[in-house]
């Protein structure tokens, strides 16, 4: 399954809608997303894409941008 950037942005907008996910690359560093948002993203990724994000991959680098999250989800989906 190929998870597109648009799929990821749509998921993120369900969690926090007033963010420009196409441009922002500091979602964690600038506090745009907090720990509750991260938990919601992990849960939504499992629900929507059937991808489990292990604790070791919950890092700022993987969640700072929609592109980074998309890359993570696709890598994890390919590993299954």
Secondary structure in CASP SS format (residue, H / E / C, confidence):
PFRMAT SS
TARGET T0000
AUTHOR 0000-0000-0000
METHOD secondary structure of the structure
MODEL  1
X C 1.00
X C 1.00
X C 1.00
X C 1.00
X H 1.00
X H 1.00
X H 1.00
X H 1.00
X H 1.00
X H 1.00
X H 1.00
X H 1.00
X H 1.00
X H 1.00
X H 1.00
X C 1.00
X C 1.00
X C 1.00
X C 1.00
X C 1.00
X C 1.00
X C 1.00
X C 1.00
X C 1.00
X C 1.00
X C 1.00
X C 1.00
X C 1.00
X C 1.00
X C 1.00
X C 1.00
X C 1.00
X C 1.00
X C 1.00
X H 1.00
X H 1.00
X H 1.00
X H 1.00
X H 1.00
X H 1.00
X H 1.00
X H 1.00
X H 1.00
X H 1.00
X H 1.00
X H 1.00
X H 1.00
X H 1.00
X H 1.00
X C 1.00
X C 1.00
X C 1.00
X C 1.00
X C 1.00
X H 1.00
X H 1.00
X H 1.00
X C 1.00
X C 1.00
X H 1.00
X H 1.00
X H 1.00
X H 1.00
X C 1.00
X C 1.00
X H 1.00
X H 1.00
X H 1.00
X H 1.00
X H 1.00
X H 1.00
X H 1.00
X H 1.00
X H 1.00
X H 1.00
X H 1.00
X H 1.00
X H 1.00
X H 1.00
X C 1.00
END
